[in-house]
Amino acid sequence: MDKNIQLKKEKSKLLRVLDYVEMIGNLLPHPATLFIILSVSIVILSAIMGGMGTNVTYEAVDTTTEAIVQNTVTAQSLLSADGIRFIFTNVISNFTSFYPLGPVFTIILCVGVAEGTGFLSAGLRKIAKVTPKRFVTSMVVLLGIMSNVASSTGYVVLVPLGAIIFMSFKRHPIAGLAAAFAGVSGGWSANLLIGSNDPMFAGISTEAASILDPNYFVQPTSNWYFMVASTFVITIIATYITEKVVEPRLGEYECEERYIVEDISKEEKRGMKFGIISLLIYIFIILALIVPKNGILRNPETGGILTSPFMSSIIPIMGGVFLVPGIFYGIGSGTIKNDKDIIELMVKGIGGISSFLVLIFFAAQFVKYFDYSNIGTIISVSGARFLESTGFVGLPLIICFIILTSIINIFIAVDSAKWVLMAPIFVPMFMRIGLSPELTQVVYRIGDSCTNVIAPLMPFFALIVAFCQKYDKKVGIGTLITTMAPYSIGFLVGWTTLFIVWYIFELPLGPGSEIFLI
């Protein structure tokens, strides 16, 4: 009896803490509103710093002569005559020139077709159906990670499917939900493929790096090698936690109703044949353009690939990986009957990111104000000097940055909003101490992903609670967080350890992407 009372007290303390976290998060404005407030703050701060003549001097490389020169940057007021003109005349160009807009728009057009025709859903179900029993947990987690290429598809399709898969093997459905949720949300930044998140992060990082180096460009593939390795690490960790921690804690699940993972239908099988054949042909064509030494998509001067038309067109090429099989799957399965159906699926896909478009409209204003006022440069140079003077650089600094990001993620769950907010400060600051924008981006993504599964303000968190309540009416936010907390801790430790190995051996983060600035 005393043990039960003690457990209730411990649970009540946990719930109070979670309620407090949720209350603080709910006090925050909508991310778009947050950027409006920040933009106004930058305008006011720029006027104050400009009036005080705040400036900073630093060494830089003259791009013309390649000589090291002394640059002095002074804060520019956005409330001066020139500043006000800048605000009014650049509203549209600030938005349209914001790099993440084009890549994200392009990839979502293509993914929208693959998702809308049912190609992605059918593929996930087919893989789940044919997987041997001993690999079920790993498969559910891996599919969750891989579903991130289609943005939020995994939350809606794979998480409930994870419960059904586990029940079909007479295992606890909430364990299946947890495994799928861990893969989809906790492994948000890991993948074997380039997804819709990669161009978004790279675009924001490019904008932030331009504060110090206008010519610096972060490729969408800049973190690919690390993310491929992360996929296997996250799969192993989540599998172990599911089978050794979560499932034993949940116990046996008794249900008279038998659940079976349905195989894809005859029409879907026909569609998959069309889709897979078309994908193979598409890949063959792309390889024919890059494999030969004189390939059309190679660098015409050097014959290289890292700086070539292929790398410059990686977004539309990856888009084709979804668009081509999506269209042919639709033709084969009958979900596409004419060209209008394809366009409607594209429109629906873009409709799904309408909130993102609103967000980046205001985020773009904030970033451009930050750049124009020179506040970003002043903060980054001053911050870098402070870090150098204290000796707080290298791995200790990076690990603290990962932990800081993971804590912020609990209160601001929209990954793009956080990175737009943090990148203009930390990317140039870390560049000043020799760390590449690609490194800053990857450590941000580690921290951002680790606590997704315990962030009650994450947009899909309530949906996951609802899925769990289908199998246990008593499940609430607190229950889900306590269930997912071991995953969060495991991901934070495992992912950080992987990065430490990467850092020590100075392994490339992606094609042509290094840890340190040369």
LINURTA-V61004 format. One record per residue. N is the residue number from 0. RES is the residue in three letters. SS is DSSP state (A for helix, B for strand, O for the rest). PSI is psi in whole degrees, -180 to 180 (NA if undefined). OMEGA is omega in radians with two decimals (NA if undefined). Layout:
<<N RES SS PSI OMEGA> <N RES SS PSI OMEGA>>
This chain:
<<0 MET O -44 3.14> <1 ASP A -38 3.12> <2 LYS A -41 3.13> <3 ASN A -42 3.12> <4 ILE A -42 3.14> <5 GLN A -42 3.11> <6 LEU A -41 3.13> <7 LYS A -39 3.13> <8 LYS A -43 3.13> <9 GLU A -42 3.12> <10 LYS A -40 -3.12> <11 SER A -37 3.09> <12 LYS A -44 3.13> <13 LEU A -45 -3.13> <14 LEU A -35 3.11> <15 ARG A -41 3.10> <16 VAL A -44 -3.14> <17 LEU A -39 3.09> <18 ASP A -38 -3.14> <19 TYR A -44 3.10> <20 VAL A -45 -3.13> <21 GLU A -39 -3.13> <22 MET A -45 3.13> <23 ILE A -44 3.13> <24 GLY A -40 -3.13> <25 ASN A -23 3.11> <26 LEU A -23 3.12> <27 LEU O 143 3.12> <28 PRO O 172 3.03> <29 HIS O 143 -3.12> <30 PRO A -39 3.11> <31 ALA A -43 3.10> <32 THR A -37 3.12> <33 LEU A -41 3.14> <34 PHE A -29 3.03> <35 ILE A -46 3.12> <36 ILE A -44 -3.14> <37 LEU A -38 3.12> <38 SER A -45 3.10> <39 VAL A -40 3.13> <40 SER A -41 3.12> <41 ILE A -40 3.11> <42 VAL A -47 -3.12> <43 ILE A -45 -3.13> <44 LEU A -38 3.13> <45 SER A -37 3.12> <46 ALA A -42 3.13> <47 ILE A -49 -3.10> <48 MET A -36 3.10> <49 GLY A -41 3.12> <50 GLY A -31 3.13> <51 MET A -7 -3.12> <52 GLY O 31 -3.13> <53 THR O 129 -3.13> <54 ASN B 169 3.10> <55 VAL B 143 3.12> <56 THR B 135 -3.11> <57 TYR B 162 3.11> <58 GLU B 140 3.12> <59 ALA B 166 3.13> <60 VAL B 125 3.07> <61 ASP O 117 -3.06> <62 THR O -20 -3.13> <63 THR O -50 -3.08> <64 THR O -11 -3.08> <65 GLU O 22 3.08> <66 ALA O 152 3.09> <67 ILE B 125 -3.10> <68 VAL B 163 3.08> <69 GLN B 122 3.10> <70 ASN B 135 3.04> <71 THR B 124 -3.10> <72 VAL B 131 3.14> <73 THR B 142 3.12> <74 ALA O 132 3.13> <75 GLN O 127 -3.11> <76 SER O 131 3.06> <77 LEU O -2 3.08> <78 LEU O 5 3.00> <79 SER O 173 3.14> <80 ALA A -46 3.13> <81 ASP A -39 -3.14> <82 GLY A -43 3.13> <83 ILE A -41 3.09> <84 ARG A -40 3.11> <85 PHE A -45 -3.12> <86 ILE A -46 -3.05> <87 PHE A -37 -3.02> <88 THR A -11 -3.05> <89 ASN O 12 -3.12> <90 VAL A -49 -3.08> <91 ILE A -45 -3.11> <92 SER A -32 3.07> <93 ASN A -41 -3.12> <94 PHE A -51 -3.04> <95 THR A -25 3.13> <96 SER O -1 3.13> <97 PHE O 113 -2.91> <98 TYR O -40 -3.08> <99 PRO A -22 -3.05> <100 LEU A -53 -3.08> <101 GLY A -52 -3.14> <102 PRO A -45 -3.13> <103 VAL A -44 3.13> <104 PHE A -44 -3.10> <105 THR A -48 -3.07> <106 ILE A -34 -3.13> <107 ILE A -33 3.04> <108 LEU A -44 -3.07> <109 CYS A -46 3.14> <110 VAL A -35 3.12> <111 GLY A -36 3.13> <112 VAL A -47 -3.13> <113 ALA A -37 3.14> <114 GLU A -43 -3.07> <115 GLY A -33 3.14> <116 THR O -18 -3.11> <117 GLY O 3 -3.11> <118 PHE A -47 -3.11> <119 LEU A -45 -3.12> <120 SER A -45 -3.14> <121 ALA A -39 3.13> <122 GLY A -42 3.12> <123 LEU A -45 -3.11> <124 ARG A -37 -3.14> <125 LYS A -43 3.13> <126 ILE A -43 3.14> <127 ALA A -36 -3.09> <128 LYS A -36 -3.00> <129 VAL A 0 -3.10> <130 THR O 132 3.10> <131 PRO O 155 -3.05> <132 LYS A -43 -3.05> <133 ARG A -20 -3.11> <134 PHE A 11 -3.05> <135 VAL A -49 -3.10> <136 THR A -48 3.14> <137 SER A -39 -3.12> <138 MET A -42 -3.14> <139 VAL A -44 3.13> <140 VAL A -47 -3.11> <141 LEU A -43 3.10> <142 LEU A -36 3.09> <143 GLY A -44 3.10> <144 ILE A -47 -3.09> <145 MET A -28 -3.12> <146 SER A -12 -3.12> <147 ASN A -18 3.09> <148 VAL A -23 3.12> <149 ALA A 33 3.10> <150 SER O -118 -2.99> <151 SER O 12 -3.12> <152 THR A -40 -3.09> <153 GLY A -36 3.14> <154 TYR A -41 -3.04> <155 VAL A -37 -3.05> <156 VAL A -53 -2.93> <157 LEU A -37 -3.10> <158 VAL A -52 3.08> <159 PRO A -30 3.11> <160 LEU A -34 3.10> <161 GLY A -40 3.12> <162 ALA A -44 -3.12> <163 ILE A -40 3.13> <164 ILE A -46 3.14> <165 PHE A -41 -3.14> <166 MET A -33 3.13> <167 SER A -21 3.07> <168 PHE O 17 3.12> <169 LYS O 39 3.08> <170 ARG O 165 -3.05> <171 HIS O 126 -3.09> <172 PRO A -34 -3.13> <173 ILE A -29 3.02> <174 ALA A -39 3.07> <175 GLY A -41 3.07> <176 LEU A -44 -3.12> <177 ALA A -43 -3.14> <178 ALA A -44 3.13> <179 ALA A -44 3.13> <180 PHE A -39 3.10> <181 ALA A -42 3.13> <182 GLY A -47 -3.08> <183 VAL A -49 -2.99> <184 SER A -48 3.14> <185 GLY A -31 3.10> <186 GLY O 29 -3.02> <187 TRP O -34 -3.07> <188 SER O 8 3.07> <189 ALA O 148 3.06> <190 ASN O 160 3.05> <191 LEU O -14 -3.10> <192 LEU O 165 3.01> <193 ILE O 124 -3.09> <194 GLY O -169 -3.08> <195 SER A -21 3.14> <196 ASN A -33 -3.03> <197 ASP A -49 3.10> <198 PRO A -31 3.12> <199 MET A -52 3.14> <200 PHE A -43 -3.12> <201 ALA A -39 3.13> <202 GLY A -45 3.13> <203 ILE A -40 3.13> <204 SER A -39 3.10> <205 THR A -45 3.11> <206 GLU A -43 -3.11> <207 ALA A -41 -3.13> <208 ALA A -29 -3.11> <209 SER O -15 3.08> <210 ILE O -37 3.10> <211 LEU O -37 -3.08> <212 ASP O 100 -3.09> <213 PRO O -19 -3.08> <214 ASN O -1 -3.10> <215 TYR O 134 -3.12> <216 PHE O 125 3.11> <217 VAL O 118 -3.11> <218 GLN O 147 3.03> <219 PRO O -22 3.14> <220 THR O 10 -2.97> <221 SER O -24 3.14> <222 ASN O 13 -2.94> <223 TRP A -48 -3.11> <224 TYR A -44 -3.12> <225 PHE A -38 -3.12> <226 MET A -32 3.06> <227 VAL A -47 3.10> <228 ALA A -38 3.14> <229 SER A -34 -3.13> <230 THR A -45 -3.13> <231 PHE A -38 3.13> <232 VAL A -47 -3.13> <233 ILE A -39 3.12> <234 THR A -45 -3.13> <235 ILE A -46 -3.11> <236 ILE A -47 -3.10> <237 ALA A -37 3.09> <238 THR A -47 -3.14> <239 TYR A -47 -3.10> <240 ILE A -40 3.13> <241 THR A -48 -3.02> <242 GLU A -29 -3.06> <243 LYS A -18 -3.08> <244 VAL A -58 -3.01> <245 VAL A -51 -3.06> <246 GLU A -45 3.08> <247 PRO A -35 3.14> <248 ARG A -35 -3.13> <249 LEU A -30 -3.12> <250 GLY O -167 -3.13> <251 GLU O 150 3.11> <252 TYR O 121 -3.13> <253 GLU O 126 3.14> <254 CYS O 128 -3.14> <255 GLU O -31 -3.11> <256 GLU O 136 -3.13> <257 ARG O 129 3.13> <258 TYR O 135 3.13> <259 ILE O 133 3.05> <260 VAL O 113 -3.08> <261 GLU O 139 3.06> <262 ASP O 162 3.13> <263 ILE O 152 -3.06> <264 SER O 174 3.13> <265 LYS A -43 3.13> <266 GLU A -40 3.14> <267 GLU A -37 3.10> <268 LYS A -42 3.11> <269 ARG A -42 3.12> <270 GLY A -39 3.13> <271 MET A -38 3.09> <272 LYS A -47 3.12> <273 PHE A -45 -3.07> <274 GLY A -46 -3.10> <275 ILE A -42 3.12> <276 ILE A -44 -3.13> <277 SER A -35 3.12> <278 LEU A -42 3.12> <279 LEU A -41 3.11> <280 ILE A -42 3.13> <281 TYR A -45 3.13> <282 ILE A -39 3.11> <283 PHE A -42 3.14> <284 ILE A -44 3.13> <285 ILE A -43 3.12> <286 LEU A -37 3.12> <287 ALA A -24 -3.13> <288 LEU A -14 -3.08> <289 ILE A -23 -3.07> <290 VAL O -47 3.12> <291 PRO O 150 -3.13> <292 LYS O -32 3.11> <293 ASN O 27 -3.12> <294 GLY O 143 -3.06> <295 ILE O -35 -3.10> <296 LEU O 6 3.00> <297 ARG O 166 3.06> <298 ASN O 119 -3.06> <299 PRO O -19 -3.11> <300 GLU O -44 -3.07> <301 THR O -18 -3.08> <302 GLY O 5 -3.12> <303 GLY O 172 -3.12> <304 ILE O -34 -3.05> <305 LEU O -39 3.05> <306 THR O 83 -3.02> <307 SER O 168 3.04> <308 PRO A -28 3.11> <309 PHE A -49 -3.13> <310 MET A -35 3.13> <311 SER A -24 -3.11> <312 SER O 23 -3.06> <313 ILE A -33 -3.12> <314 ILE A -54 3.08> <315 PRO A -32 3.10> <316 ILE A -46 3.09> <317 MET A -33 3.07> <318 GLY A -39 3.12> <319 GLY A -30 3.10> <320 VAL A -28 3.09> <321 PHE A -42 -3.04> <322 LEU A -49 -3.05> <323 VAL A -56 3.13> <324 PRO A -29 3.10> <325 GLY A -44 3.14> <326 ILE A -48 -3.07> <327 PHE A -31 3.01> <328 TYR A -44 3.13> <329 GLY A -39 3.11> <330 ILE A -45 -3.11> <331 GLY A -37 -3.10> <332 SER A -13 3.14> <333 GLY O 4 3.13> <334 THR O -15 3.02> <335 ILE O 123 -3.12> <336 LYS O -22 3.11> <337 ASN O 179 -3.10> <338 ASP A -28 -3.13> <339 LYS A -35 3.13> <340 ASP A -39 3.13> <341 ILE A -47 -3.12> <342 ILE A -39 3.13> <343 GLU A -38 3.10> <344 LEU A -36 3.08> <345 MET A -44 3.12> <346 VAL A -42 3.12> <347 LYS A -39 3.12> <348 GLY A -44 3.12> <349 ILE A -34 3.09> <350 GLY A -31 -3.13> <351 GLY O -17 3.12> <352 ILE O 20 -3.13> <353 SER A -38 3.12> <354 SER A -34 3.09> <355 PHE A -40 3.14> <356 LEU A -41 3.09> <357 VAL A -43 -3.12> <358 LEU A -49 -3.05> <359 ILE A -19 3.04> <360 PHE A -49 -3.13> <361 PHE A -33 3.10> <362 ALA A -37 3.13> <363 ALA A -39 3.11> <364 GLN A -45 -3.14> <365 PHE A -48 -3.11> <366 VAL A -43 -3.13> <367 LYS A -38 3.06> <368 TYR A -43 3.14> <369 PHE A -42 -3.12> <370 ASP A -48 -3.09> <371 TYR A -41 -3.07> <372 SER A -14 -3.08> <373 ASN O 9 3.12> <374 ILE A -38 3.14> <375 GLY A -45 3.13> <376 THR A -45 -3.12> <377 ILE A -45 -3.14> <378 ILE A -45 -3.07> <379 SER A -43 -3.14> <380 VAL A -45 3.14> <381 SER A -42 3.13> <382 GLY A -41 3.13> <383 ALA A -41 3.12> <384 ARG A -39 3.12> <385 PHE A -44 3.13> <386 LEU A -41 3.13> <387 GLU A -40 -3.11> <388 SER A -31 -3.14> <389 THR A -12 -3.11> <390 GLY O 10 -3.11> <391 PHE O 78 -3.10> <392 VAL O -178 3.09> <393 GLY O -147 -3.05> <394 LEU A -43 3.12> <395 PRO A -42 3.11> <396 LEU A -45 -3.10> <397 ILE A -43 3.13> <398 ILE A -41 3.10> <399 CYS A -36 3.11> <400 PHE A -40 3.09> <401 ILE A -46 -3.13> <402 ILE A -42 3.11> <403 LEU A -46 -3.14> <404 THR A -41 -3.13> <405 SER A -33 3.11> <406 ILE A -45 3.12> <407 ILE A -36 -3.10> <408 ASN A -27 3.14> <409 ILE A -30 -3.08> <410 PHE A -32 3.09> <411 ILE O 98 -2.94> <412 ALA O -12 -3.11> <413 VAL O 112 -3.02> <414 ASP A -42 -3.12> <415 SER A -38 3.14> <416 ALA A -43 -3.14> <417 LYS A -42 -3.08> <418 TRP A -37 3.05> <419 VAL A -35 -3.14> <420 LEU A -42 -3.01> <421 MET A -32 -3.04> <422 ALA A -46 -3.11> <423 PRO A -20 3.12> <424 ILE A -52 -2.97> <425 PHE A -33 -3.13> <426 VAL A -55 3.11> <427 PRO A -33 3.11> <428 MET A -46 3.13> <429 PHE A -31 3.07> <430 MET A -36 -3.13> <431 ARG A -23 3.11> <432 ILE O 17 2.98> <433 GLY O 7 3.13> <434 LEU B 133 -3.06> <435 SER O 153 3.04> <436 PRO A -33 3.12> <437 GLU A -38 3.09> <438 LEU A -47 3.14> <439 THR A -40 3.13> <440 GLN A -43 -3.07> <441 VAL A -37 3.13> <442 VAL A -31 3.02> <443 TYR A -45 -3.10> <444 ARG A -33 3.07> <445 ILE A -53 -3.14> <446 GLY A -38 -3.11> <447 ASP A -36 -3.07> <448 SER A -35 -2.99> <449 CYS A -39 -3.06> <450 THR O 8 3.09> <451 ASN A -39 -3.02> <452 VAL A -11 3.11> <453 ILE A 18 -3.14> <454 ALA O 102 -3.09> <455 PRO O -17 -3.14> <456 LEU O 0 3.06> <457 MET O 131 -2.99> <458 PRO O -33 -3.07> <459 PHE O 4 -3.06> <460 PHE A -45 -3.13> <461 ALA A -34 3.11> <462 LEU A -40 3.13> <463 ILE A -39 3.07> <464 VAL A -43 3.13> <465 ALA A -40 3.09> <466 PHE A -43 -3.13> <467 CYS A -38 -3.10> <468 GLN A -16 3.06> <469 LYS O -30 -3.10> <470 TYR O -18 3.10> <471 ASP O 107 -3.06> <472 LYS O -21 -3.07> <473 LYS O -11 -3.10> <474 VAL O 131 3.07> <475 GLY O -170 -3.13> <476 ILE A -46 -3.14> <477 GLY A -41 3.13> <478 THR A -44 -3.11> <479 LEU A -40 -3.14> <480 ILE A -44 3.12> <481 THR A -32 3.09> <482 THR A -39 -3.05> <483 MET A -14 -3.09> <484 ALA A -42 3.11> <485 PRO A -35 3.09> <486 TYR A -46 -3.10> <487 SER A -46 3.13> <488 ILE A -45 3.14> <489 GLY A -42 3.13> <490 PHE A -42 -3.12> <491 LEU A -46 -3.13> <492 VAL A -48 -3.08> <493 GLY A -45 -3.10> <494 TRP A -41 3.13> <495 THR A -40 3.10> <496 THR A -43 3.10> <497 LEU A -43 -3.13> <498 PHE A -39 3.12> <499 ILE A -43 3.08> <500 VAL A -46 -3.14> <501 TRP A -43 -3.08> <502 TYR A -46 -3.10> <503 ILE A -42 -3.10> <504 PHE O 1 3.10> <505 GLU O 47 3.13> <506 LEU O 147 3.11> <507 PRO O 139 -3.14> <508 LEU O -26 -3.13> <509 GLY B -177 3.12> <510 PRO O 116 3.13> <511 GLY O 18 -3.06> <512 SER B 116 -3.08> <513 GLU O 166 3.13> <514 ILE O -42 -3.08> <515 PHE B 148 3.03> <516 LEU O 139 -3.14> <517 ILE O NA NA>>
